[in-house]
Amino acid sequence: MGFALGPRAQSAQYRLVSFDTLNSTNAEALTRVRAGEQGPLWLATAHQTAGHGRRQRAWISPPGNLACSVVETLTTDHAGAATLGFAAGLALETALRKVSNEAASFRLKWPNDVLAGGKKLAGILIEAEATPDGLAAVVGMGVNVVAAPEGTPYPATSLNAQGIVTDAAALFAALTDAWAEWFALWDHGRGFETIRTQWLVRAAGLGAAIQVRQGERVIDGVFETIDEAGRLVVSHDGGSTKVAAGDVYFGAAMSAGAA
């Protein structure tokens, strides 16, 4: 598949390495970071054979889906880098709207998913490593373009299942341009308040019942907001709880018994 950067990404001096098949774009990116790569660099494939998401969960990406990662060198610490995922979510949502010609509605699910029709369409995984020149961040993004896995903890869907006709290459080009825009606005964490505001406009389940699972601990309440550090704020009878990590469920998924 012929991947290419969008014009905005090209102007911002991004580079691209693409693969017909690859085990994991994040793994390849981290290997390059350890060899001295500083970015900005995109890696992309339409067939990822050994990808993973949060908590090492397998991310199945059959031929035709999009798996890609971008390498950036940051001038912030690990705490600041934690908010980068919200910029990535906005970039994905922007690109998805573009390739669907605004015909579909996408929502951002805390902390790192994109939903379509209430089901998981895309996921984001950020991995960071300290380097002599700062902090290298690898932002991996996977989108179900042609097919979605079954039996996942949160119900999944694909662009094809949503009636959106596009391909991984077109989506990738749109994503690289959207990333250049939102990454610049994020500004190494300094622009997170702008990112936070825009993310909340697109947030799934805001103001509605929510359940957060942290291993054996379950937090039930109402999704109030995200705070200045990107933590999920859940209000309940006892006040409110700020959540830095956990699995989030809305609606029918709250009672599905997923872990």
Secondary structure as UniProt FT lines:
FT   HELIX           7..11
FT   TURN            12..13
FT   STRAND          15..19
FT   HELIX           25..34
FT   TURN            35..36
FT   STRAND          41..45
FT   STRAND          48..52
FT   HELIX           54..56
FT   STRAND          58..61
FT   TURN            63..64
FT   STRAND          66..74
FT   HELIX           78..81
FT   TURN            82..83
FT   HELIX           84..99
FT   TURN            100..102
FT   STRAND          106..109
FT   TURN            110..112
FT   STRAND          113..116
FT   TURN            117..118
FT   STRAND          119..131
FT   TURN            132..133
FT   STRAND          134..143
FT   TURN            159..163
FT   HELIX           168..186
FT   HELIX           187..189
FT   TURN            190..191
FT   HELIX           192..201
FT   TURN            204..207
FT   STRAND          209..214
FT   TURN            215..216
FT   STRAND          217..226
FT   TURN            228..229
FT   STRAND          232..236
FT   TURN            237..238
FT   STRAND          239..243
FT   STRAND          247..249
FT   HELIX           251..255
//
